[in-house]
Amino acid sequence: MYKEILYEVDDPIATITFNRPDKLNAWTDRMGEEVRHAVARAERDPAVVGMILTGAGRGYCAGADLKQLSDIGDGGYKGASDRALEAAPGDPEAGDLFRGRYTYLLAVRKPVVAAINGPCAGMAVPISLCADLRFASERAVFTTAFSRRGLIAEWGSSWLLPRLVGPAHAADLLYSARKVDAREAERMGLVNKVVEHDALLAHARAWIVDVAESCSPTSVSIMKRQLWKDASAELGPAHDEAVRLMLESFGRPDFSEGVQSFLDGRVPQFRRIGEAE
């Protein structure tokens, strides 16, 4: 089914790998459809607690495929879709604001971690911004590229980027489209952590494994929805919604298990999303 990505599940992780290494994993519409389908598949799978997005070979994603961009510029591009890949990932309770071409990742009920193994350019930047966390190889390099192609801040990056790095850094990254190495990206807050190249996937996996072993998947899912919905809400309504959700959580088995496992000094046994009663 998949031609431009690889999909692998190794409990508790689904790894989705952009797989056009000869093109530095340049993004195509087909790749976008395959990623969306794979994310929906992982979201439904009880064995999956979190997902990793990464690239094959030496690049993460070089941005949009230049042939596709050229065809768009010439007016000759005609998008095509594979109906077998139609999918609708994401928590419906997140609302319609998180149903965009790539912002659907913000509504997915499980953590999405970008493991950025090399160059991350153009539209790959806003796609990575839609992940919950970003870990970068020391070899990673970032550039928005848009201003150097006569384009604009694409795919919600004008909303996402300032929330991560602040307005001044966002202006720098968007206006100049200069290249930023991994360490500078870390200092800006564009990535959570830079690690040695060969340790990147192990680091991303370890983060998800720790969450899977210690945290309630239901709690993490609800908190993810809170974080993104509340980003555009006022404090009062966000506070009141948190109170409502907290009262609901008191009635869940995960609350009892979380308290009892702490008192017993043991690892909690929380139910995974989609797992049978």
C-alpha positions as CSV (number, residue, x, y, z in Angstrom):
1,M,0.0,0.0,0.0
2,Y,2.8,2.5,0.9
3,K,5.2,3.5,-1.8
4,E,6.9,6.6,-0.3
5,I,6.9,5.8,3.4
6,L,7.8,2.9,5.7
7,Y,5.5,1.9,8.6
8,E,6.6,-0.2,11.5
9,V,5.0,-1.0,14.9
10,D,7.2,-2.1,17.7
11,D,5.1,-2.0,20.9
12,P,4.6,0.8,22.1
13,I,5.8,2.8,19.1
14,A,4.8,3.3,15.5
15,T,7.6,4.6,13.3
16,I,6.7,6.4,10.1
17,T,9.7,7.0,7.9
18,F,9.6,9.3,4.9
19,N,11.2,7.1,2.3
20,R,12.5,8.9,-0.8
21,P,16.2,9.0,0.3
22,D,17.5,9.7,-3.2
23,K,15.4,13.0,-3.1
24,L,16.2,13.8,0.5
25,N,12.7,12.7,1.2
26,A,11.2,15.6,-0.7
27,W,7.5,15.8,0.0
28,T,4.8,14.8,-2.5
29,D,1.1,14.7,-2.3
30,R,1.3,10.9,-2.3
31,M,3.7,11.0,0.7
32,G,1.3,13.3,2.5
33,E,-1.6,10.9,1.9
34,E,0.4,7.9,3.0
35,V,1.6,9.7,6.2
36,R,-2.0,10.7,7.0
37,H,-3.2,7.1,6.5
38,A,-0.4,5.7,8.6
39,V,-1.1,8.2,11.4
40,A,-4.7,7.2,11.5
41,R,-3.7,3.5,11.5
42,A,-1.4,4.1,14.5
43,E,-4.0,6.1,16.3
44,R,-6.4,3.2,16.2
45,D,-3.8,0.6,17.2
46,P,-3.9,-0.2,21.0
47,A,-0.3,-1.4,20.7
48,V,0.8,2.1,19.8
49,V,1.3,4.7,22.6
50,G,3.3,7.2,20.5
51,M,4.5,7.8,17.0
52,I,7.8,8.8,15.5
53,L,8.2,10.7,12.3
54,T,11.6,10.5,10.7
55,G,13.4,10.4,7.4
56,A,15.3,7.6,5.5
57,G,18.9,8.2,4.6
58,R,20.7,11.5,5.3
59,G,17.7,13.8,5.2
60,Y,14.6,14.4,7.2
61,C,12.6,16.1,4.4
62,A,13.9,18.7,1.9
63,G,10.5,20.3,1.5
64,A,8.2,20.1,-1.4
65,D,9.3,18.0,-4.4
66,L,10.8,20.5,-6.9
67,K,9.2,18.8,-9.9
68,Q,5.8,19.2,-8.3
69,L,6.5,22.8,-7.5
70,S,7.6,23.5,-11.0
71,D,4.4,21.9,-12.4
72,I,2.4,24.1,-10.0
73,G,4.2,27.2,-11.2
74,D,3.6,26.3,-14.9
75,G,0.0,25.5,-14.3
76,G,0.5,21.9,-15.3
77,Y,0.1,20.3,-12.0
78,K,-3.0,18.1,-11.5
79,G,-3.3,16.6,-8.1
80,A,-4.3,13.0,-7.8
81,S,-5.4,11.0,-4.8
82,D,-5.6,7.3,-3.9
83,R,-9.0,6.5,-2.4
84,A,-7.4,3.5,-0.6
85,L,-5.5,6.0,1.5
86,E,-8.4,8.1,2.6
87,A,-8.3,8.6,6.4
88,A,-9.5,11.0,9.1
89,P,-7.1,10.9,12.0
90,G,-7.6,13.0,15.1
91,D,-9.8,13.5,18.1
92,P,-13.2,14.9,17.0
93,E,-13.3,16.8,20.3
94,A,-10.3,18.9,19.2
95,G,-12.7,20.7,16.9
96,D,-12.5,21.9,13.3
97,L,-9.6,24.3,13.9
98,F,-7.3,21.3,13.9
99,R,-8.4,19.7,10.6
100,G,-5.9,21.4,8.3
101,R,-3.7,19.7,5.7
102,Y,-1.0,19.0,8.3
103,T,-2.4,20.5,11.5
104,Y,-4.5,17.3,12.0
105,L,-1.3,16.0,13.7
106,L,-2.2,18.4,16.6
107,A,-5.5,16.6,17.1
108,V,-4.1,13.0,17.0
109,R,-4.9,11.4,20.4
110,K,-1.3,10.1,20.9
111,P,2.0,11.9,21.1
112,V,3.8,12.5,17.8
113,V,7.6,12.9,18.0
114,A,9.6,14.3,15.1
115,A,13.1,12.7,15.0
116,I,14.8,15.1,12.7
117,N,17.8,13.3,11.3
118,G,19.1,15.7,8.7
119,P,18.0,18.7,6.5
120,C,14.5,20.0,7.3
121,A,13.5,22.5,4.7
122,G,10.4,24.4,3.4
123,M,7.1,22.7,4.2
124,A,8.9,20.1,6.3
125,V,9.4,22.9,9.0
126,P,5.6,23.5,9.6
127,I,5.0,19.7,9.4
128,S,7.6,19.2,12.2
129,L,6.0,22.1,14.1
130,C,2.8,20.0,14.2
131,A,4.6,17.3,16.1
132,D,4.4,17.4,19.9
133,L,8.1,17.2,20.4
134,R,11.1,17.6,18.1
135,F,14.4,15.8,18.8
136,A,17.2,16.6,16.3
137,S,20.4,14.9,15.2
138,E,23.5,17.1,15.5
139,R,23.5,16.9,11.7
140,A,20.1,18.5,11.3
141,V,19.8,21.9,9.5
142,F,16.6,24.0,9.2
143,T,15.4,26.5,6.7
144,T,11.9,27.7,6.1
145,A,12.9,28.6,2.5
146,F,9.6,30.2,1.7
147,S,10.8,33.8,1.1
148,R,13.5,32.5,-1.2
149,R,10.9,30.9,-3.4
150,G,8.5,33.8,-3.6
151,L,6.1,32.1,-1.2
152,I,4.6,33.0,2.2
153,A,4.6,31.4,5.7
154,E,2.9,28.2,4.7
155,W,0.7,25.6,6.5
156,G,0.0,27.6,9.7
157,S,3.7,28.3,10.5
158,S,2.9,32.0,11.2
159,W,0.7,30.7,14.1
160,L,2.9,27.8,15.2
161,L,6.4,29.2,15.0
162,P,5.9,32.2,17.3
163,R,4.4,30.0,20.0
164,L,7.5,27.9,20.0
165,V,10.4,30.3,19.5
166,G,8.8,33.7,20.1
167,P,7.9,36.5,17.5
168,A,11.5,37.8,17.0
169,H,13.0,34.4,16.2
170,A,9.9,33.5,14.1
171,A,10.5,36.7,12.1
172,D,14.1,35.9,11.6
173,L,13.4,32.3,10.5
174,L,10.6,33.3,8.1
175,Y,11.9,36.6,6.6
176,S,15.5,35.5,6.0
177,A,14.9,31.8,5.4
178,R,18.6,31.4,6.5
179,K,19.9,28.0,7.5
180,V,20.0,27.2,11.2
181,D,22.0,24.4,12.6
182,A,20.8,22.0,15.3
183,R,22.4,23.7,18.2
184,E,21.0,27.1,17.3
185,A,17.6,25.5,16.8
186,E,17.8,24.1,20.3
187,R,18.7,27.5,21.8
188,M,15.7,29.0,20.0
189,G,13.4,26.4,21.3
190,L,12.7,25.1,17.8
191,V,13.7,21.6,19.0
192,N,13.5,20.0,22.4
193,K,16.9,18.4,22.4
194,V,19.9,17.8,20.1
195,V,21.5,14.3,20.4
196,E,24.3,12.4,18.7
197,H,23.2,11.4,15.2
198,D,23.4,7.6,15.8
199,A,21.5,7.9,19.1
200,L,18.5,9.9,17.6
201,L,16.0,7.2,17.1
202,A,16.9,5.5,20.4
203,H,16.4,8.8,22.2
204,A,13.0,9.3,20.6
205,R,12.0,5.7,21.4
206,A,13.1,6.0,25.0
207,W,10.9,9.1,25.5
208,I,7.8,7.2,24.2
209,V,8.7,4.1,26.2
210,D,8.9,6.1,29.4
211,V,5.5,7.6,28.8
212,A,4.1,4.2,27.9
213,E,5.4,2.7,31.1
214,S,4.6,5.5,33.5
215,C,1.7,7.6,32.3
216,S,-2.0,7.2,31.5
217,P,-2.5,7.3,27.8
218,T,-6.0,8.8,28.4
219,S,-4.5,11.6,30.5
220,V,-1.8,12.3,27.9
221,S,-4.5,12.4,25.1
222,I,-6.7,14.9,27.1
223,M,-3.7,17.1,28.0
224,K,-2.7,17.2,24.3
225,R,-6.1,18.5,23.4
226,Q,-6.0,21.0,26.3
227,L,-2.6,22.3,25.2
228,W,-3.6,23.1,21.6
229,K,-7.2,24.1,22.1
230,D,-6.2,26.4,25.0
231,A,-3.5,28.0,22.9
232,S,-6.3,30.2,21.4
233,A,-8.5,30.5,24.5
234,E,-8.6,33.0,27.3
235,L,-7.3,31.9,30.7
236,G,-10.7,31.9,32.4
237,P,-12.4,29.4,30.0
238,A,-9.2,27.3,29.9
239,H,-9.2,27.2,33.7
240,D,-12.9,26.3,33.9
241,E,-12.5,23.5,31.3
242,A,-9.6,22.1,33.3
243,V,-11.7,21.9,36.4
244,R,-14.4,20.1,34.5
245,L,-11.9,17.6,33.0
246,M,-10.2,17.1,36.4
247,L,-13.6,16.1,38.0
248,E,-14.2,13.7,35.1
249,S,-10.8,12.1,35.7
250,F,-11.6,11.4,39.3
251,G,-14.2,8.9,38.0
252,R,-11.8,7.0,35.7
253,P,-10.1,3.7,36.6
254,D,-6.8,5.3,35.7
255,F,-7.1,7.7,38.6
256,S,-7.5,4.9,41.1
257,E,-4.7,2.9,39.5
258,G,-2.4,5.9,39.5
259,V,-2.9,6.5,43.2
260,Q,-2.8,2.9,44.2
261,S,0.3,2.0,42.2
262,F,2.1,4.9,43.8
263,L,1.1,3.7,47.3
264,D,2.2,0.2,46.4
265,G,5.5,1.3,45.0
266,R,4.9,-0.4,41.7
267,V,4.6,0.5,38.0
268,P,1.0,1.5,37.1
269,Q,-1.0,-0.6,34.7
270,F,-3.0,1.9,32.7
271,R,-5.4,1.0,29.9
272,R,-4.2,2.0,26.4
273,I,-6.4,3.9,24.0
274,G,-8.5,1.5,22.0
275,E,-7.7,-1.4,24.3
276,A,-10.7,-3.7,25.1
277,E,-12.3,-3.4,28.5
